[in-house]
Amino acid sequence: MALDYSKFPVRAGELRLVSLDSWAADITKTEWKLRVVGLHDPLTRYHALSYRWGAPINDDPFKPYTNELVAPIKIGNGELKVARNLLDFLVQVKEDQRLRDKEFWIDAICINQNDNDERSYQVGNMMAEIYRRANPVIAWLGDSDAHTKRAFDHMAQVADQNILQSLGIPIGRRSPELSGHDEACWEAIGKIFDRTYWNRSWIIQELVLPEHVILRCGVYSTDWDVFVKASHNISTSPLKQFYDNRSVEGTSYSASSLKASRNYGVPAILEATKSTMATEHWANVLLYTLIRSRDCEVTELGDKAYALLGLIQGRQGIEQLPPLLCPTYGKNCSPGKTYVDIATQLLMDCEDLLVLSCAEGFRNVKLNGADLPSWVPDWSVRYPLGLRVTGYKRYQADSFFFSPDTNLTREEKLVLWPATFDKSELTMTIRGIQVDKISFVAESKRDVLNCKPFPRFLEMLLRLPEKYELTGEGRMEAFWRTVTKNTYGEARIPPPKGSSMGPSFTKWIRERTQSAVLSPEEEIHWTNLRLPPPKGSSMGPRFTKWMRERTESVLVPPEAENYWTNLKEAFNKFWPHDAEWLAATKGYESVLSMEFSSQFAYGEYLRPFVTEKGYIGLGLQNLQEGDTVWVVPRSRVPLIFRYLGEYDPQADQHC
């Protein structure tokens, strides 16, 4: 007989807890019991479980695991089916003396999943507080495998900065200086971060809100702080390159393998979320966390946003969720509507228009059968798109609209430059000034990182004027600062003049140019794609004159059949005689390309471009030649818009 939840009714502020009632050797014969308690009752004590319903890792013996509720357990006089990964945890409760007498809050058991009203209420009004009050939260990675013990032992060493310095840190996929033992240890840590637990959006509130978290994998456990420190140390050391490359070389390349390889950063990102919560307005907390968790996944796409609402509930200025943010489940809700509501609320409440830089052209979700409005980010797209968060506040493109002595508050900015909405047309209107137009786009940074040929990227560098007029920098320095967002190091600040980033860039681009191979199909595709001369500013004539001179002496003609091969030859003729190149490399022979590469890897879904006025920039991956560049109040970076239909200066534009 199925479990009858009506025997355990919950009112507002109440929750069910599950605990072991009668031990049995067979988990399916073990009996469990439910109890209803008040969440705010000072006598209420419980552990909350953070876990994944499906397979804990996409390896044997866990491959058969799914989200399906296939494993029956006994609760009182009823039966409830749970997923196999949860069943494995219940086995641990049954067998571990430290857990047998504890009460647990587990969503699949303690919430009636068939009651949409109860589910909506608990998710929207109680779940955050449930995890915040739990002591502790158990983060369940799934049952152990052959790598788990070694991973937990080695993780403690990686978490200690002093010990980490003495370890044999790998630089590549196969490092000859590593012993077999060392290599097995690093691979074991990789396997822990390959676990699908790290991909869940829900773990953000489940791990950020509680004071105490224990991470458990099978019988092995450790304090959450160990993983936070290890994550930080991996993300800020050569280990980052090792694990970034691991997925490309060790698995087939896909969004999921990319995410798995970089899960090492999740604990550090969650710690950054805690800092954001302590200093930022609630709307920024929600937006920044949406951006940081973009490559997380959920079972229901609307939960991509709902999973984060616990971070902002009860904060100053938002005692109750605005109606647009309240979770709803059932036939009247859709992911498309949820994403429109979220974007609308953020545009009304965020001091900055950063959300518009997240509205990349990738689209999965539909709204009433049509694409989402162009100003609405599709949070179901699991790529780390756009500018991200770190360093954003040091840009000031909208300072044009302020007098130097003006210090407007958030509220004053929202009144002066509001975003207005037409709900029937699903349009959003903001004010701005067009400043330029894109005339040339290069390959995306992701293409370059994947060792694909990058003729337009390389040609863009070669065709730049020897001196970039806007900043007075040489072409190489202007180029590498642009493609790295002029950002460096853990603090994400501009590299100082004379830093080793310039020499590192020269080594990096030489290595990349030599290692990229153009297929016959790509050779045909890239033939006759040329960089047009810029127009409109004092930079234009100088650029055109210089380009004509360089074309005659260095660059390949447009009709060349072997475009990439000839372009590489042009590059090899260029660098040994370029004064800036020679000055940058002299005395820096020992600098490694990895220094530049690690900075270039940030914001990989961005694409360099040149404007008609001769300026270079870095924009979203889906930008096109002909797109327009605007400065907009409340946007710290320029925004790129695309005209709808035929060119009309008064026409509406997509963002």
C-alpha positions in Angstrom: 0.0 0.0 0.0 1.4 3.4 -1.0 2.3 5.8 1.8 -0.6 8.0 2.8 0.7 11.5 3.4 -2.7 12.6 4.8 -1.8 10.7 8.0 1.1 13.2 8.4 -0.5 16.6 7.6 1.7 19.6 7.6 0.6 23.2 8.2 2.4 26.4 7.6 5.8 26.3 9.3 5.7 22.5 9.8 7.8 19.8 8.2 8.0 16.0 8.2 11.2 14.2 9.5 12.1 10.6 8.7 14.1 8.3 10.9 15.0 4.6 11.3 12.3 2.7 13.1 13.2 -1.0 12.9 16.6 -2.3 11.6 16.7 -5.2 9.1 19.6 -6.7 7.2 17.7 -6.1 3.9 17.2 -2.4 3.3 13.8 -3.1 1.6 12.6 -4.7 4.9 14.0 -2.0 7.1 11.2 0.1 8.6 11.2 3.9 8.8 8.9 6.4 10.5 7.7 9.9 9.8 7.1 12.7 12.4 5.6 16.2 11.9 7.5 19.0 13.8 7.5 22.8 13.9 10.4 24.2 12.0 10.9 27.0 14.5 10.4 24.8 17.5 13.6 25.2 19.6 13.4 21.4 20.3 13.5 20.5 16.7 16.8 18.9 15.7 17.5 17.2 12.4 20.0 16.5 9.6 19.1 17.7 6.1 20.2 15.7 3.1 21.7 17.4 0.0 21.9 14.8 -2.8 21.1 13.9 -6.4 18.2 11.7 -7.4 20.0 10.1 -10.4 23.4 8.4 -10.9 26.1 9.8 -8.7 28.7 9.3 -11.5 28.5 8.2 -15.1 30.8 5.2 -14.5 30.3 1.7 -13.5 28.8 0.4 -11.3 26.4 3.4 -11.2 25.5 3.7 -14.9 22.2 1.9 -14.4 21.1 4.5 -11.8 18.3 6.9 -13.0 15.9 9.4 -11.5 13.3 6.7 -11.6 11.7 5.8 -8.3 12.3 2.0 -8.4 13.4 1.1 -4.9 10.6 0.5 -2.3 11.0 1.3 1.3 8.6 0.8 4.3 7.3 3.8 6.1 4.9 3.0 8.8 2.1 0.9 7.2 2.9 2.3 3.7 5.4 1.9 1.0 7.3 4.7 -0.9 9.5 4.2 -3.9 12.8 6.1 -4.0 15.7 6.4 -6.5 18.6 4.1 -6.1 21.1 6.8 -5.1 18.9 7.8 -2.1 18.5 4.1 -1.2 22.3 3.9 -1.0 22.3 6.7 1.6 19.6 5.0 3.6 21.8 2.0 3.7 24.5 4.2 5.3 22.0 5.4 7.9 21.1 1.9 8.7 24.7 0.7 9.0 26.4 3.7 10.6 26.0 3.8 14.4 26.4 7.6 14.4 23.4 8.1 12.1 20.9 5.4 13.3 19.2 7.5 15.9 19.1 10.8 13.9 16.1 12.4 12.2 16.5 13.5 8.6 14.8 15.9 6.3 14.9 14.4 2.8 12.8 16.1 0.1 11.8 12.9 -1.8 10.4 11.4 1.5 9.3 14.4 3.5 7.5 16.4 0.8 4.5 14.8 -0.9 5.9 15.1 -4.5 2.4 14.5 -6.0 0.9 17.5 -4.2 1.8 20.6 -6.3 0.5 23.0 -3.7 2.5 21.5 -0.9 5.5 21.3 -3.1 5.3 24.9 -4.2 4.8 26.1 -0.6 7.7 24.2 0.8 10.1 25.1 -2.1 9.1 28.8 -2.1 8.6 29.4 1.6 10.4 26.8 3.7 13.2 25.0 2.0 15.8 27.7 2.5 15.0 27.8 6.2 15.1 24.0 6.4 18.7 23.9 5.2 19.7 27.0 7.2 18.5 25.4 10.5 19.8 21.9 9.8 22.7 20.7 11.9 24.4 19.5 9.9 23.6 19.3 6.2 25.0 16.1 4.8 26.2 16.5 1.2 25.8 13.0 -0.3 28.0 12.4 -3.3 26.8 8.8 -3.7 28.3 5.5 -2.8 32.0 5.1 -2.8 34.1 3.5 -5.6 37.7 2.5 -6.1 38.9 6.2 -6.1 37.1 7.5 -3.1 39.4 6.8 -0.2 42.5 8.0 -2.1 40.6 11.2 -3.1 39.5 12.1 0.4 43.0 11.4 1.8 44.7 13.6 -0.9 42.1 16.3 -0.8 43.2 17.1 2.8 46.7 17.7 1.5 45.6 19.9 -1.4 43.5 22.0 1.1 46.7 22.8 3.0 48.7 25.4 1.1 52.0 24.5 2.7 51.6 20.8 1.9 50.4 21.6 -1.6 53.7 23.3 -2.4 55.6 20.1 -1.7 53.4 17.8 -3.8 54.2 16.7 -7.3 51.8 19.0 -9.2 51.0 17.9 -12.7 51.4 20.3 -15.6 50.0 18.2 -18.4 47.8 15.2 -18.8 50.8 12.9 -18.5 53.6 14.5 -16.5 56.8 12.5 -16.5 57.9 13.8 -13.2 54.9 12.2 -11.4 55.0 8.8 -9.9 52.2 6.3 -10.5 51.0 7.0 -7.0 50.9 10.8 -7.5 49.1 10.4 -10.8 46.5 8.1 -9.2 45.9 10.7 -6.4 45.3 13.5 -8.9 43.0 11.4 -11.0 41.1 10.3 -7.8 40.4 14.0 -7.0 39.2 14.4 -10.6 36.9 11.5 -10.2 35.3 13.1 -7.0 34.6 16.2 -9.0 33.3 14.2 -11.9 30.4 13.2 -9.7 27.1 14.6 -10.9 26.2 16.0 -7.5 28.3 19.1 -8.4 26.1 19.9 -11.4 22.9 20.5 -9.4 21.5 24.0 -9.1 19.9 23.1 -5.8 23.2 22.5 -4.0 23.8 26.2 -4.0 21.3 27.1 -1.3 21.8 23.7 0.3 25.5 24.3 0.9 25.6 28.1 1.3 22.9 28.6 3.9 23.8 26.1 6.7 26.5 26.7 9.2 27.8 23.2 9.2 28.1 20.8 6.2 29.6 17.3 6.1 30.6 15.9 2.8 30.0 12.2 2.5 30.8 9.6 -0.2 29.9 6.0 0.9 31.5 5.5 4.3 34.1 8.3 3.8 33.3 11.8 5.1 35.1 15.2 5.7 34.2 18.7 6.7 33.0 20.9 3.8 35.7 23.5 4.6 38.3 21.0 3.4 36.8 21.0 -0.1 36.4 24.8 -0.1 40.1 25.3 0.6 41.2 22.5 -1.9 38.9 24.1 -4.5 40.5 27.5 -4.0 44.0 26.1 -4.2 43.2 24.1 -7.4 41.6 27.1 -9.0 44.6 29.4 -8.4 47.5 27.0 -9.2 48.8 25.1 -12.3 46.3 22.3 -11.2 43.6 24.4 -12.9 45.2 23.8 -16.3 45.6 20.1 -15.5 41.9 19.6 -14.7 40.8 22.0 -17.5 42.7 19.8 -20.0 41.7 16.6 -18.4 38.1 16.5 -19.9 39.3 17.4 -23.4 41.9 14.6 -23.4 40.2 12.1 -21.2 36.6 12.2 -22.4 34.7 13.1 -25.5 34.2 16.8 -25.7 30.7 17.9 -24.7 29.0 20.4 -22.4 28.7 17.7 -19.8 32.4 16.7 -20.0 33.4 20.4 -19.9 31.3 20.9 -16.8 32.7 17.8 -15.1 36.3 18.8 -15.7 35.7 22.2 -14.0 33.6 21.1 -11.0 36.8 21.6 -8.9 35.8 25.3 -8.8 32.3 24.7 -7.4 33.1 24.9 -3.6 35.2 28.1 -4.1 32.3 29.6 -6.1 29.8 28.8 -3.4 32.1 30.5 -0.9 32.2 33.5 -3.2 28.4 33.4 -3.1 28.5 33.7 0.7 30.6 36.9 0.3 28.1 38.3 -2.2 25.2 37.7 0.1 27.0 39.7 2.8 27.7 42.8 0.7 25.3 43.0 -2.2 21.6 44.0 -2.8 19.3 41.0 -3.0 18.8 41.5 -6.8 22.5 41.3 -7.4 22.8 38.2 -5.2 20.2 36.5 -7.4 21.7 37.6 -10.7 25.3 36.9 -9.7 24.4 33.5 -8.5 22.4 32.8 -11.7 25.5 33.7 -13.7 27.8 31.6 -11.5 25.5 28.6 -11.7 24.7 28.8 -15.3 26.3 25.4 -16.1 24.4 23.7 -13.3 21.4 21.5 -14.2 17.9 20.8 -12.9 15.2 18.3 -13.6 12.6 21.0 -14.2 14.0 24.0 -16.1 12.1 26.6 -14.0 14.1 25.4 -11.0 17.2 26.9 -12.4 15.9 30.1 -10.8 13.7 28.7 -8.0 16.7 26.8 -6.6 18.3 30.2 -5.7 15.5 32.0 -4.1 16.4 30.8 -0.7 19.5 33.0 -0.9 17.5 36.2 -1.0 14.5 35.4 1.2 14.3 37.4 4.4 17.1 39.8 3.4 16.8 43.5 3.8 14.4 45.0 1.3 12.8 41.7 0.4 11.0 40.3 3.4 8.6 38.6 1.0 9.3 37.4 -2.5 7.9 39.7 -5.3 5.0 38.0 -7.1 7.1 37.5 -10.3 9.6 35.4 -8.3 7.2 33.2 -6.4 7.6 29.5 -7.5 4.7 27.9 -9.2 4.4 24.3 -10.4 1.8 22.7 -12.6 0.1 23.3 -15.9 -0.1 27.1 -15.6 3.7 27.4 -15.3 6.4 27.1 -18.0 10.2 27.7 -17.9 9.8 30.4 -20.6 7.4 32.4 -18.4 9.6 31.9 -15.4 12.7 33.3 -17.3 10.7 36.3 -18.5 9.5 37.0 -15.0 13.0 36.7 -13.6 14.5 39.0 -16.2 11.8 41.6 -15.7 12.3 41.6 -11.9 16.1 41.9 -12.3 15.8 44.8 -14.8 13.5 46.6 -12.4 15.6 46.1 -9.3 19.3 45.7 -10.2 21.4 48.9 -10.2 23.2 47.7 -13.3 21.9 46.1 -16.6 24.3 43.2 -16.3 21.4 40.8 -17.0 21.4 42.0 -20.6 24.9 40.8 -21.1 23.6 37.3 -20.2 21.1 37.4 -23.0 23.3 35.5 -25.5 21.8 34.1 -28.6 21.7 30.5 -27.5 18.1 29.4 -27.1 16.6 26.1 -25.8 13.4 27.2 -24.0 10.3 28.4 -25.9 7.5 30.7 -24.7 4.1 29.8 -26.2 5.9 28.1 -29.1 8.1 31.0 -29.9 11.7 32.0 -29.0 12.2 33.9 -25.8 12.4 37.7 -26.2 15.9 38.7 -27.1 16.4 40.6 -23.8 15.6 37.5 -21.7 18.5 35.1 -20.8 17.8 31.5 -21.3 19.1 30.1 -18.1 18.7 26.5 -19.3 21.7 26.9 -21.6 24.5 25.4 -19.6 27.5 27.2 -21.1 29.4 29.8 -19.1 28.4 32.6 -21.4 29.1 36.3 -21.3 31.3 38.5 -19.1 30.6 36.6 -15.8 30.7 38.5 -12.5 34.3 39.0 -11.3 35.8 42.3 -12.3 32.5 43.7 -13.7 32.3 46.6 -11.3 35.6 48.1 -12.5 34.2 49.0 -15.9 32.5 52.4 -16.3 31.2 52.7 -19.8 28.1 54.6 -18.6 30.2 57.3 -16.8 29.4 59.4 -19.9 25.9 60.0 -18.4 27.2 61.2 -15.0 28.9 64.4 -14.0 32.2 63.7 -12.2 30.9 64.7 -8.8 27.7 62.8 -9.1 27.2 59.8 -6.7 23.7 58.6 -7.5 22.1 55.9 -5.4 20.7 52.7 -6.8 17.2 54.1 -6.4 18.0 57.3 -8.1 19.5 55.5 -11.1 16.4 53.3 -11.4 14.1 56.4 -11.5 16.3 58.3 -14.0 16.9 55.4 -16.4 14.2 52.8 -15.9 13.7 49.8 -18.2 10.0 49.9 -19.4 8.0 46.9 -20.5 5.1 46.1 -22.8 3.7 42.9 -21.4 1.5 42.2 -24.4 4.3 42.6 -26.9 7.0 41.2 -24.5 9.3 44.1 -25.3 11.6 46.0 -23.1 12.8 49.6 -23.8 15.9 51.4 -22.5 17.7 54.5 -23.6 21.2 54.7 -25.1 23.6 56.1 -27.6 25.0 54.3 -30.6 28.8 54.8 -30.8 30.1 52.4 -33.4 29.4 49.4 -35.7 31.1 46.0 -35.8 32.9 45.5 -39.1 35.0 42.3 -38.4 34.7 39.4 -36.0 37.3 36.8 -35.2 36.9 33.2 -34.0 35.6 32.8 -30.4 38.1 32.2 -27.6 36.6 28.8 -27.2 37.5 27.8 -30.8 41.1 28.9 -30.2 41.2 27.0 -26.9 40.0 23.9 -28.6 43.0 24.0 -30.9 40.9 24.9 -34.0 42.5 27.1 -36.6 42.0 30.8 -36.0 42.8 32.7 -39.2 40.6 35.6 -38.4 41.9 35.9 -34.9 45.5 35.9 -36.2 44.8 38.2 -39.1 43.1 40.6 -36.7 46.4 40.8 -34.7 48.6 41.2 -37.8 46.4 43.9 -39.3 46.3 46.1 -36.2 48.3 49.4 -36.5 51.7 49.2 -34.9 50.4 51.7 -32.3 46.8 51.4 -31.0 45.8 55.1 -30.9 43.2 54.9 -28.1 45.6 53.7 -25.5 49.0 54.4 -27.0 50.0 50.7 -26.6 51.7 48.6 -29.2 49.5 46.3 -31.3 50.4 43.1 -29.3 49.8 44.7 -25.9 46.5 46.2 -27.0 45.5 42.8 -28.4 46.4 40.6 -25.4 44.9 43.0 -23.0 41.6 43.0 -25.0 41.2 39.2 -25.3 41.9 38.8 -21.5 39.5 41.6 -20.6 42.6 43.4 -19.3 42.3 41.2 -16.3 44.9 39.2 -14.4 45.4 37.1 -11.3 43.3 36.0 -8.5 42.3 39.6 -7.7 41.1 40.0 -11.4 42.8 43.4 -11.9 44.6 44.9 -14.9 48.2 43.5 -15.4 50.8 46.2 -14.6 52.9 47.7 -17.4 55.9 45.5 -18.1 54.3 42.4 -16.7 55.3 39.0 -17.9 51.9 38.6 -19.6 53.2 40.1 -22.8 56.1 37.7 -23.2 53.8 34.8 -22.2 51.4 35.9 -24.9 54.1 35.7 -27.6 55.0 32.2 -26.6 51.3 31.2 -26.4 50.3 32.4 -29.8 53.4 30.9 -31.5 52.5 27.5 -29.9 48.9 27.8 -30.8 49.7 28.8 -34.4 51.9 25.8 -34.8 49.6 23.3 -33.2 46.3 24.2 -34.9 45.6 22.2 -38.1 43.1 23.3 -40.7 41.0 20.6 -42.3 40.2 20.8 -46.1 36.6 21.8 -45.3 37.7 24.6 -43.0 40.3 25.7 -45.7 37.4 26.3 -48.2 35.3 28.0 -45.5 38.0 30.5 -44.6 39.1 31.4 -48.1 38.4 35.1 -49.0 37.4 36.2 -45.5 39.2 39.4 -45.2 39.4 42.3 -42.7 37.9 45.5 -44.0 39.5 48.8 -43.3 38.0 50.8 -40.5 36.2 54.0 -41.1 35.2 57.2 -39.4 37.9 58.2 -36.9 41.4 59.7 -37.1 42.5 56.1 -36.5 41.0 55.0 -39.8 43.4 56.7 -42.3 46.5 55.6 -40.4 45.1 52.0 -40.1 44.3 51.9 -43.9 47.7 53.2 -44.9 49.5 50.8 -42.6 47.3 47.9 -43.7 48.1 48.5 -47.4 51.8 48.5 -46.7 51.6 45.4 -44.6 49.4 43.6 -47.1 52.0 44.1 -49.8 54.9 42.9 -47.6 53.4 40.3 -45.2 49.8 39.3 -45.6 48.4 36.8 -48.1 46.2 37.9 -51.0 42.4 37.3 -50.7 42.4 34.7 -53.5 44.9 32.4 -51.7 43.7 28.8 -51.6 45.7 27.8 -48.7 44.5 30.6 -46.4 45.5 29.3 -43.0 48.9 27.9 -44.2 49.8 31.1 -45.9 48.6 33.2 -42.9 50.9 31.1 -40.6 53.8 31.8 -43.0 53.0 35.5 -42.8 53.0 35.3 -39.0 56.3 33.6 -39.0 57.8 36.4 -41.2 56.2 39.0 -39.0 57.3 38.1 -35.4 61.1 37.8 -35.8 61.3 41.4 -37.1 58.7 43.2 -35.1 60.2 45.6 -32.7 57.5 45.3 -30.0 57.7 41.5 -30.2 61.5 41.5 -29.8 61.3 44.0 -26.9 58.7 41.9 -25.1 60.6 38.7 -25.3 64.1 39.9 -24.5 65.1 38.7 -21.0 61.9 36.7 -20.6 63.0 33.4 -22.2 62.0 31.4 -19.1 58.4 32.7 -19.1 55.8 30.0 -19.9 52.8 30.3 -22.2 50.6 28.9 -19.4 50.5 32.3 -17.6 48.7 33.9 -20.5 46.7 30.8 -21.3 45.2 30.6 -17.8 43.9 34.2 -18.1 42.7 33.7 -21.7 40.6 30.8 -20.6 38.4 33.0 -18.5 35.3 34.0 -20.5 35.8 31.5 -23.3 32.4 32.2 -24.9 33.6 35.6 -26.0 34.7 36.8 -29.4 37.1 39.6 -30.4 35.9 42.1 -33.0 37.0 45.3 -34.8 34.6 48.3 -35.3 34.3 50.7 -38.3 36.2 53.3 -36.3 39.1 51.0 -35.8 38.6 50.0 -32.2 39.0 46.5 -30.9 36.7 44.8 -28.4 35.5 41.6 -26.9 31.9 40.7 -27.1 29.5 37.8 -26.8 30.0 34.7 -29.0 27.0 35.3 -31.2 27.8 38.8 -32.3 27.9 39.4 -36.1 29.4 41.9 -38.5 26.9 44.8 -38.8 25.8 44.7 -35.1 25.9 48.1 -33.4 27.7 49.2 -30.3 25.9 51.3 -27.7 26.6 53.0 -24.4 23.6 52.7 -22.1 22.9 54.2 -18.7 23.2 51.6 -15.9 25.4 49.4 -18.1 29.1 49.3 -17.0 30.0 47.8 -20.4 28.9 48.8 -23.9 26.0 46.7 -25.2 25.7 45.2 -28.7 22.4 45.6 -30.4 21.1 44.1 -33.7 18.5 45.9 -35.9 15.2 44.2 -36.6 14.6 43.8 -40.3 15.7 46.5 -42.8 18.0 49.2 -41.5 16.1 52.1 -40.0 17.7 54.4 -37.4 14.3 54.7 -35.6 13.6 50.9 -35.6 13.6 48.7 -32.6 16.6 46.6 -31.9 17.4 43.3 -30.3 19.9 43.3 -27.6 
